[in-house]
C-alpha cells in the first residue's frame, strides 16, 4: 500500500471519513459530486507559458 492509502486508516481525521463512506455509499457519491463540481467550476490556474497537452483517442 502507498503511504497515502495507509493514512486513510491510520490518521483519525481521515479514518472518520473512511468509516462514514463505508457505511453510506450514497453519501460518498454525493460528497464526491459536490467536490468535483467545485473543482470544475473554479478551474485550475496555470501559468501563461505552461505546456498544453492534448489527448487523442487511440
N, C-alpha and C positions, 0 to 999 in steps of 0.2 A: 504494500500500500504506500501511497505517497504521503508525505508529512501533512499535506493539506487534507487528505482523507482522514487521517488519524485525528487531526484537530477537531473534526466534526463530532467525534465521540469522546475525546479526552478533555476538551475545553468546555466548561459548564455553560458558557454563554452561547456556544454553538449547539451543544447537545440538546438543550431545551427545544430548539427548532427541529432537530432530527426526530426527537420523540413526538413532537406535535404533528409533523408531517407524516410520520409513520402511522399515526392513528387516524389522520384525516387527509386523504389524498385530494379531496376536492379543495381543501384549504390550501394545499401546496400549489395546485394549478391556478387557483385564484390569486394567490400572492405572487406567483411567478408571472402571471399575465400582467399584473399591475406594475411590477418592477420592469418587465421587458418593455411595456408601453412607455414608461418614464424614460428609459434609455433611448428608445426610438424617437420620442418627441423632443428630447433635449439634444440629441445628436452627440457626436464625439468631435471635439475640436482637434484639428490637425494643422500643423504649420503650413504656410503657403507653399513651401518648397518640398513638402512631403511627397514621396512617390505615390503614384496612383496604381493600384493593382486591379486589373480586370480579369475576371474569371470566366472562362467559356466552358460550354458543355464539351465533354469528351466524345 
